[in-house]
Amino acid sequence: IKQTANQFVGVYVEGNKEKEKKSSPKVIISRCVCSPDLIKPGTNFNLDVTFQNTSKLLDISNLKIVLTPADGVFIPVNSGGTLFIDHIPKGSSVQKTITMYVKPDTQTKAYPIAVDYDYEDDTGTAITAKDTVSVPINVEARMVIGELTVPMDAFVGQPVSIPVNFFNMGKSTVYNVLIKAEGDFQILSSEYYGGNFESGKSDNYEIMLTPNKPGANAGKIMLTFE
């Protein structure tokens, strides 16, 4: 009689810890929050940064962090641009907060801050690394329509001209400027596209309209931009 016997052998597989230990522990920025959310030139803001030791085996110590803002637009308040963390265990994180001042002439855009690390692993080996965070700055946009000169007398069916001047009185460039007239009139060329406007730039637009009825004719001028 033919018979079959089975035997199972278990094999314990262990990861190559020696190889993992030879690799350097890495520090990353796992979270970065700016407060307030809307940062304006000439004000202070807090930068809350969480630094994480991604290694599952090795601790790190004597972590020095140097923050270098691009173009010098941010100035640390009541401190330098250097942070120090004496110890981060494996897989753990540490949060640090630094207050910075935004220079008044800063324009609207996201500005990078270079982050340089110097630290040691648990064997005392020195390690250096780099990272970057970005901080968005928002400059309040301000477009203004100048005083309108409206004719004292107008007649039904006869066109009149109203010149319109508009200005960028904010500190940032605005985009896709469009001026439009509407109301109880027949309007020739009711829209004018001004394009992009740098700070201090001005332009003008002439509305040609024809009243449709006697008495008060109501209308409005709308200026839109991004």
C-alpha positions as CSV (number, residue, x, y, z in Angstrom):
1,I,0.0,0.0,0.0
2,K,1.5,3.4,-1.1
3,Q,1.5,6.0,1.7
4,T,2.5,9.7,1.8
5,A,3.9,11.6,4.8
6,N,4.2,15.4,5.0
7,Q,6.5,17.3,7.4
8,F,6.5,21.1,7.9
9,V,9.6,22.9,8.9
10,G,9.4,26.5,10.2
11,V,12.2,29.0,9.3
12,Y,12.5,32.2,11.3
13,V,13.5,35.1,8.9
14,E,15.2,38.1,10.5
15,G,15.7,41.4,8.8
16,N,19.2,42.6,8.0
17,K,19.6,44.8,11.1
18,E,23.3,45.3,10.6
19,K,22.7,46.7,7.1
20,E,20.0,49.0,8.5
21,K,22.2,50.2,11.3
22,K,24.9,51.1,8.8
23,S,22.5,53.6,7.1
24,S,22.3,57.1,8.5
25,P,19.2,58.2,10.4
26,K,17.3,60.9,8.4
27,V,15.6,64.1,9.7
28,I,12.6,65.5,7.8
29,I,10.1,68.2,8.3
30,S,6.9,66.2,8.8
31,R,4.7,69.3,9.4
32,C,4.9,73.0,8.9
33,V,2.2,75.6,9.9
34,C,2.3,79.4,9.6
35,S,0.1,81.5,11.8
36,P,-1.7,83.7,11.0
37,D,-2.9,82.1,7.8
38,L,-2.8,85.4,5.9
39,I,0.7,86.8,6.3
40,K,1.2,90.5,5.3
41,P,4.3,92.6,4.9
42,G,5.4,94.6,7.9
43,T,3.9,92.0,10.4
44,N,5.1,89.1,12.5
45,F,4.2,85.5,12.0
46,N,4.9,82.2,13.8
47,L,6.5,79.3,12.0
48,D,5.6,76.0,13.7
49,V,7.9,73.2,12.4
50,T,7.8,69.5,13.3
51,F,11.1,67.7,12.8
52,Q,11.0,63.9,12.6
53,N,13.6,61.2,13.0
54,T,12.5,58.7,10.4
55,S,14.9,55.9,11.5
56,K,13.3,52.9,13.2
57,L,16.6,51.8,14.8
58,L,18.8,54.8,15.6
59,D,18.4,57.9,17.8
60,I,19.9,61.2,16.9
61,S,21.4,63.9,19.1
62,N,22.8,67.5,19.1
63,L,20.6,68.5,16.2
64,K,21.4,72.1,15.0
65,I,18.9,73.6,12.6
66,V,19.8,76.8,10.6
67,L,17.0,78.6,8.9
68,T,18.0,81.0,6.0
69,P,15.2,82.9,4.3
70,A,15.5,83.7,0.6
71,D,16.4,87.3,-0.3
72,G,16.4,88.2,3.4
73,V,12.7,88.9,3.4
74,F,12.2,87.4,6.9
75,I,14.0,88.5,10.1
76,P,13.9,86.3,13.2
77,V,12.3,88.1,16.2
78,N,13.9,87.8,19.7
79,S,16.2,85.0,18.4
80,G,18.6,84.1,15.7
81,G,17.8,81.8,12.8
82,T,19.2,78.7,14.6
83,L,17.3,76.1,16.5
84,F,18.8,73.3,18.7
85,I,17.3,69.9,19.7
86,D,19.4,67.8,22.0
87,H,17.8,64.4,21.3
88,I,15.2,62.8,19.0
89,P,14.5,59.1,19.7
90,K,14.0,56.8,16.7
91,G,10.7,57.3,15.0
92,S,9.9,60.3,17.2
93,S,9.2,64.0,16.4
94,V,9.9,67.4,18.1
95,Q,8.1,70.6,17.3
96,K,9.8,74.0,17.4
97,T,8.3,77.5,16.9
98,I,10.2,80.6,15.6
99,T,8.7,84.1,15.2
100,M,9.7,86.1,12.1
101,Y,9.1,89.6,10.8
102,V,8.2,90.3,7.2
103,K,9.9,93.2,5.6
104,P,7.5,96.0,4.5
105,D,8.4,96.0,0.8
106,T,7.9,92.2,0.4
107,Q,5.8,91.3,-2.7
108,T,3.1,88.7,-3.0
109,K,4.5,85.2,-3.6
110,A,5.8,82.1,-1.7
111,Y,9.3,82.6,-0.3
112,P,11.5,79.6,0.4
113,I,13.4,79.1,3.6
114,A,16.5,76.9,3.4
115,V,16.9,74.5,6.3
116,D,20.3,73.1,7.1
117,Y,20.8,70.2,9.6
118,D,23.8,69.2,11.6
119,Y,23.4,66.2,14.0
120,E,24.9,63.0,15.3
121,D,23.8,59.4,15.3
122,D,24.0,57.1,18.3
123,T,27.6,56.3,17.5
124,G,28.7,60.0,17.4
125,T,29.0,60.1,13.6
126,A,28.4,63.7,12.3
127,I,25.7,64.0,9.6
128,T,24.6,67.0,7.6
129,A,21.4,67.4,5.5
130,K,19.3,70.1,3.8
131,D,15.6,70.8,3.5
132,T,13.3,73.6,2.4
133,V,10.0,75.1,3.5
134,S,7.9,77.9,1.8
135,V,6.0,80.7,3.3
136,P,3.3,82.5,1.3
137,I,3.1,86.3,1.6
138,N,-0.1,88.2,0.6
139,V,0.0,91.9,-0.2
140,E,-3.4,93.6,-0.1
141,A,-4.5,94.6,-3.6
142,R,-6.1,98.0,-4.0
143,M,-7.5,99.2,-7.3
144,V,-9.3,102.6,-7.3
145,I,-11.5,104.4,-9.8
146,G,-11.0,108.1,-10.0
147,E,-13.7,110.8,-9.7
148,L,-16.1,110.8,-12.6
149,T,-16.9,113.9,-14.6
150,V,-20.5,113.6,-15.7
151,P,-22.0,116.2,-18.1
152,M,-24.5,118.6,-16.5
153,D,-26.9,118.2,-19.4
154,A,-27.7,115.2,-21.6
155,F,-30.4,114.6,-24.1
156,V,-32.3,111.5,-25.2
157,G,-30.7,110.0,-28.3
158,Q,-27.6,112.1,-28.1
159,P,-24.3,110.4,-27.1
160,V,-22.2,111.8,-24.2
161,S,-18.7,110.9,-23.1
162,I,-17.6,110.1,-19.6
163,P,-13.8,109.7,-19.0
164,V,-12.8,107.1,-16.4
165,N,-9.4,106.9,-14.7
166,F,-8.3,104.0,-12.6
167,F,-5.2,103.3,-10.6
168,N,-3.3,100.5,-8.8
169,M,-2.8,102.0,-5.4
170,G,-1.7,98.8,-3.7
171,K,1.8,97.4,-3.3
172,S,1.4,94.3,-5.6
173,T,0.8,93.6,-9.2
174,V,-2.8,92.7,-10.1
175,Y,-3.8,90.7,-13.2
176,N,-6.6,90.7,-15.8
177,V,-7.9,94.1,-15.0
178,L,-11.3,94.6,-16.7
179,I,-13.6,97.7,-16.5
180,K,-17.2,97.5,-17.6
181,A,-20.1,99.9,-17.8
182,E,-23.8,99.1,-17.7
183,G,-27.1,100.9,-17.1
184,D,-30.1,102.6,-18.7
185,F,-28.1,103.6,-21.7
186,Q,-27.0,102.4,-25.1
187,I,-23.2,102.0,-24.5
188,L,-20.6,101.9,-27.2
189,S,-17.6,99.6,-26.2
190,S,-19.0,98.8,-22.8
191,E,-15.8,96.9,-21.7
192,Y,-12.2,97.7,-21.6
193,Y,-9.4,95.2,-20.8
194,G,-6.5,96.8,-19.1
195,G,-4.3,93.6,-18.7
196,N,-1.8,93.4,-15.8
197,F,-1.1,96.4,-13.5
198,E,2.0,97.0,-11.6
199,S,1.9,99.0,-8.4
200,G,1.5,102.7,-9.2
201,K,0.3,102.1,-12.7
202,S,-2.8,104.0,-14.0
203,D,-4.9,103.9,-17.2
204,N,-8.1,105.5,-18.6
205,Y,-11.2,104.5,-20.4
206,E,-13.8,106.6,-22.1
207,I,-17.4,105.6,-21.9
208,M,-19.6,106.7,-24.8
209,L,-23.3,106.3,-23.8
210,T,-26.6,107.4,-25.2
211,P,-29.5,108.1,-22.8
212,N,-32.7,106.2,-23.6
213,K,-35.3,108.2,-21.6
214,P,-35.7,111.5,-19.9
215,G,-35.2,111.9,-16.2
216,A,-32.7,110.0,-14.0
217,N,-30.7,107.3,-15.9
218,A,-29.0,104.9,-13.5
219,G,-25.8,103.0,-14.3
220,K,-22.6,101.7,-12.8
221,I,-19.0,101.1,-13.5
222,M,-17.4,97.8,-12.4
223,L,-13.7,97.2,-12.1
224,T,-12.6,93.6,-11.7
225,F,-9.1,92.1,-11.3
226,E,-7.2,89.2,-9.9
